[in-house]
Amino acid sequence: MKKINSILIANRGEIAIRISETARKMGIKTFGIKTSKEPGAYYLQFMDEIIDFTEQISEIPEFLDIDRIIYAVKEHNIDSVHPGYGYLAENPYFAQKCKDEKIIFIGPSPDSIYKLGNKTIAKQLASSHKVPLLEGSNGNIRNPKHAKQLANKIGYPVILKAASGGGGRGMRIVEKEEDIEKMFRMAQNEAEKAFADPSVFMEKYVRNPRHIEFQILADHHGNIIHLGERECSIQRKHQKLIEESPSIALSAELRQKMGESAINIAKASNYRNAGTVEFLLDETGNYYFMEMNTRIQVEHPVTEMVTGFDLVEWQIKIAQDEKLDIKQKDVKLKGWAIECRINAEDVQSGFTPNLGTIEKLSYSKGKNCRFDTGITEGSNVTPNFDSMLAKLICYGENREKAIASTLSALNKLQIQGIKTTIPFCKAVLNHPKFKSGDISTSFIAKDMDQLYHQEKDEEMIAAFWAALNYNVELETEDKTYVDYEKGKSMTPWLMNKRLKSL
């Protein structure tokens, strides 16, 4: 067995903290990377040692600089690298480089990452193991003429997808023949910019599907299990915003069938470590393989809550050749868990990123509530990184109680200084269709007439704050008076603090 004594966490934010907490619990020394764009980052406080990447100027962003990361690992005699998600997590060259340098890569093999990262190859593997697939191209689309011929054969609507990468980029839905050439060019250009690969393929487009994914674990000794499903249908621009486990749409029989398909995909690619197999589920109960993510998922905590397994711990154990001591019959989904992604975004402006400084952060934590974050009060939200600030994960004995628990936690969660998706999450969880489980990937577009939740009397309270902000002279803590001029803003929490002197 390859014992891991130290890990370089080649990532930032909440996932770097998440990995460090489990590693240190296992007695493993953690190393973090200090970057020039956030040298005082909160996640660095959770590392045993910090490697300073700000001392040398490089044109390549620190978390994408493979040679620099490999050099740092060797220079500090570190056993392994955990890539987290994003950045180099699904880069087969990085995994191969680690392997060549005798560094343990906490993830699957380079070959598995390559095969499953290319969606056309992944579909061929799925087909060879009789996993259901949507009708579509057998490989990449050659040109607009080829796209038009295939779309006419499949029947509209169709969807064009980037062969490499994910996250909703390089995807275009085509409703009619006259749009096919324009959409093909747009998908190809976006794929080239995002993934340095312009290749796209085509599938039949399913209207109003659910997005269901299965978490799998596979060791180096031939053992593969799944840990049940996650419902990821609440999304915008093909990017997930709220996830839950289990899914209200799956019967025990359907869960078994989809779980077996997920395991077959892992077998087809000789997969090792943690991974996620994603499916579309249509309105009649038919499911189709989409892709496999060869890394830890953002939404992994909901699976941890309903199964009791620490997925990062199992990633590390599998990487050091430990056998899975969990059998499929041992996996029981108990209760319900919901995760809300708290993003620095202005929902009313189409989920545009919102920048600024975190002036106040307040939240509740407990046995049934988990708050994974990479920010603290004083943190700056810049355009340099993804807009996700935190994840709120709540548990209940059933779905109704999980929703109530999540809404209670959202009401207690305060992030001041920037706009976030908190009001949006409240709006979704209060929506009658969400409460009944009647959801799909088109839920936001079809069913939400308002993208944010408005509390009772909120307009009247806002007017009250505005009036005070314009007219009232307030006594400050140093006993001097401040005349708040027209247009100068004051947040309600600060106003409330100052009002005590009136």
GIQUI-V469839 format. One record per run of one state. SS is the DSSP state (alpha for helix, beta for strand, coil for the rest). FROM is the first residue (numbers start at 1). TO is the last residue. If there is no record, write none. Layout:
BEGIN
SS	FROM	TO
SS	FROM	TO
END
This chain:
BEGIN
coil	1	5
beta	6	9
coil	10	12
alpha	13	25
coil	26	28
beta	29	34
coil	35	41
alpha	42	46
coil	47	48
beta	49	52
coil	53	61
alpha	62	64
coil	65	65
alpha	66	75
coil	76	79
beta	80	82
coil	83	91
alpha	92	100
coil	101	103
beta	104	105
coil	106	109
alpha	110	117
coil	118	118
alpha	119	128
coil	129	135
beta	136	136
coil	137	143
alpha	144	154
coil	155	157
beta	158	162
coil	163	171
beta	172	174
coil	175	176
alpha	177	195
coil	196	199
beta	200	204
coil	205	209
beta	210	218
coil	219	223
beta	224	236
coil	237	238
beta	239	245
coil	246	251
alpha	252	268
coil	269	272
beta	273	281
coil	282	286
beta	287	293
coil	294	299
alpha	300	307
coil	308	310
alpha	311	319
coil	320	327
alpha	328	330
coil	331	335
beta	336	343
coil	344	344
beta	345	346
alpha	347	349
coil	350	351
beta	352	353
coil	354	355
beta	356	357
coil	358	359
beta	360	362
coil	363	365
beta	366	366
coil	367	368
beta	369	373
coil	374	379
beta	380	381
coil	382	387
beta	388	396
coil	397	398
alpha	399	412
coil	413	413
beta	414	416
coil	417	421
alpha	422	430
coil	431	431
alpha	432	436
coil	437	442
alpha	443	447
coil	448	457
alpha	458	471
coil	472	472
beta	473	475
coil	476	480
beta	481	483
coil	484	491
alpha	492	499
coil	500	502
END
